[in-house]
Amino acid sequence: MDINRYSPSYILNKKDLLGLTDYSTEEIFELLYATKTMKRKFEAHEETTILHNTTVALLFADTSLRTRSAIEIGVHQLGGNCVNLPYSSKDMHAGENIKDIVNVISRYGVGALVTRGINKKLLTGFAATSSMPIINSHNDDCVPLQAICDLFSIWEKKGELAGVKVAVVGKATSLTSSFVIGAVKCGMDVSVACPSGFGLKRENVEAAEQMGKIYFTDNPVEAVRDADFVYTNAYRYHTEVPEDEREALAPYRVDAGLMSYAKHNAYFMHPLPAMRGVEVTAEVIDGKHSMVYDQGENRLHAIKAIFTLLAK
């Protein structure tokens, strides 16, 4: 399906955003068109108060800089306000009832609950018992917010999605899984190169392959050859990368040599934070074909789009 031939309704018949596996191509397109609209309004300094008098609650089990900032700023720009809920893993696993948590919070007039670092089982429980939208910003299973942001960034830069080739190299993470699933649903040509032991989880591979054709290899050159976009991400977020992991992943570092196998005008993508010299060289990430700051900005617009279509 060609996104440029799609006519958006700006209506999403979903209550939650836990991941992209249960989102159709059309529903992803709705989010991408809404992101485009939010960015246009932002650039035109047009006020959008769709969240007027709406409170968005954040329940984060781990730290975040860019995502938290984008959420709080985005909600403010939409006329709403954010409140941070204290999270305790001890409480969650020692007596706190999920149904009680979400039902009480929703009675405070909260329009949506955004989570981070909440495992799939708990997250599914939240969604099943909550009358308010549950939005998963990041966990070990998927990272749908970033995937929407990245898909929009590609569409914005290339003008299309169907048939565009993207090469994903390095260590596969939950972010990689979400991006690959979203990319194949949008008709993109996806190649994935990971060393043994660092590939996509089997269930995520199976989910992705049901939606489109993906080329898997352990050779980064094979994956990157003739790619329009080369995508990698952080190998670790809160901790140092162990030496044995660095060695295994070193051939997958995106440098000028690897980029030379892509198309001459190929773009480099990374969701940040990035460790220069580990997953990518400074020459590439700080070069003229890097779009990491475009991705960073578009995270704000994608988040605003998601709230626009989901938050009550």
KATA-V591819 format. One line per field, one symbol per residue. phi: phi as a letter, one per 20 degrees, with the letter a starting at -180 (. if undefined). burial: # if it has 9 or more other C-alpha atoms within 8 Angstrom, else .. A space follows every 50 residues. Layout:
# KATA-V591819
phi: ???
burial: ???
This chain:
# KATA-V591819
phi: .effdedfdlccececceadfeefgffffgfffffffffffffelefcdf dgmdddedcdebfbdffffffffffffendbdceefdcffffdcpfeggf fffffffenfeadddbmefgfffffgffdeeefddeeabfdacfffffgf fffffffenacgnfecddcoefcffggffffffffeneedccccfgncef fgffffffffdrecddbddfffffgmfecdcbbffcddcffgfffgffeg fdfecfffffefffdfddcbfmfddfndebefgefdefeecfffffffgf fffffffgedfe
burial: .##......#.....#####...##.#############.##......#. #..########.....#..#############.........#...#.##. ###.##...###########.######.##.#########.######### #####....###.################################..### ...##.###.##.#..#..#..###.#########..........#..## .#####.##.###..######..#.#.#####.##...####..##.### ###########.
